Amino acid sequence: MANIQGVHQSQILTHSVLVGLTPLIPVPFMDEVVREMLLRRMVRILAAAHRLDLSPAEVRTLADEPKENWLKGAAMSVAVMPIKIIVRKAFFVLQGKRVIDLASTSYHRGYLIDVAFADRWCAPDGPRRPHEIRQAVDAVCREANTEPVTWAIRAGLEQSWQGMTGVVGFLRSRLGKGGGKPAEARVEEVVEEAASDASGIGGVVDRVQKTLSQVPSQHFEDLRSRLHAKLGGNDRA
């Protein structure tokens, strides 16, 4: 299993599962906004856990998707809007690959960022600036075999249909009403509520955690070694 402190593992999984479920929010563009806020929140929490003082700009560097990815996702959000209005199992199946891919990418990124913080690679405590950390993390995610974690997340989510329905219902009730785009402060409030388990995300995370525990520890050691190599020191502890 991942060589990572329990509290960090829980935070990374919680945010990753929520990120994965954002395509099911039935408000155009809102899924992208919530996803961005969740990713930034995850980076802030990990930085705070390692007592690393990052500016808002540095958090965005580590958390945000490239602009072209954001625009592509926003276009997809509008395209599937008519189906999002009614959350049914068929739509979960339709969006299943995207849900799993988003959750897996978020998890791998969170794990690698946590490794970079823990091993003191990131400035001001280490030699690499946040943009260098992000470049290394993205390179590892592109090159490494991510299937073990993706499989585990898929298996865990497939066993959590009722829990996912509850989480999506929570997000819909908080963000899908009112006929317009909620204010940023309101979205931040909803993200805080959802990640603190007001949405019932804890049960889904527990299920995914069980399937993730079956991933060999060597997978995570390989990720860590690849990250160290990208950052310039395979033998650095």
PyMOL commands that set and color helices and strands:
alter all, ss='L'
color gray80, all
select helices_A, chain A and resi 6-24+30-49+56-63+67-79+81-84+89-94+96-118+130-143+147-158+161-175+184-195+201-212+217-231
alter helices_A, ss='H'
color red, helices_A
deselect
rebuild
show_as cartoon
